[in-house]
Amino acid sequence: MLKTLQRRSLSNDGPIETAPKFELKPPPYPLNALEPIISQQTLEYHWGKHHRAYVDNLNKQIAGTDLEGKSLEEIIVISYNKGDILPAFNNAAQAWNHEFFWESIKPGGGGKPSGDLLKQIERDFGSFEKLIDELKIAATTQFGSGWAWLAYKENRLDVGNAENPLASEADKKLIVVKSPNAVNPLVWGYYPLLTIDVWEHAYYLDFQNRRPDYISHFLEKLVSWEAVSSRLEQAKVLIAEKEKEDERKKREEEEELLTGGSRAQVYPYSDAEGIVE
Ligand SMILES: [Fe+2]
């Protein structure tokens, strides 16, 4: 995700001061590479102006605050503040969402995934076509500005930060969700795999008010299922590491409890021997 760089600036006194700064990363293809579906003009505005403004504003907004020096993901989760959104949230989440969006698509994308990803889709949605239907519904019915997502949800029904974590969903499965404005599934503890930007700035120059057409073209011709597949693999690795760590902590606590328990039995014995006052 967005890299934190060291910003170098000369103060009037001479010494170089440094402060963390997020960098605007370009899409991994030329700005005209998504034509004719998404025009170069759209990319020039969408990436060159909108995305840039989120990153620039975030850097200004967090300078000198407690959020400076934190990762972008940390800033997003902290500033979401259980739905009672703090000022930095919108720029932070939009900076993250857009970089993730550019890397969700590629020239000559679309088609159908294969391998483990396809198996997982078929297990969780019944078929690839049903997943596409769900994504289309989420993206077209998001009222106003926002995002549609495919995400992976681990075994966590007690997501502390969630305003509405859809707690009735089964565990460790793919889900489709939509989110308003800048909100993304990181705030619910999900692992985002794919996103569709349904802000008007994403499609209006090319499709005007025909959002459903934009979504169909996006899914049929642009999605990088390779990116989705590698994100799913990463999510599973991270979850497995986390579970291993949780297991290790649990074992340590149990051992601690056991040791504490034997001590409790030693003391009365020592006491009886007159060793302890
Ligand atoms: Fe956007």
Residues whose N, C-alpha, C, O or C-beta is under 5 A from the ligand:
A	BS01	LIG	D197 W199 A202
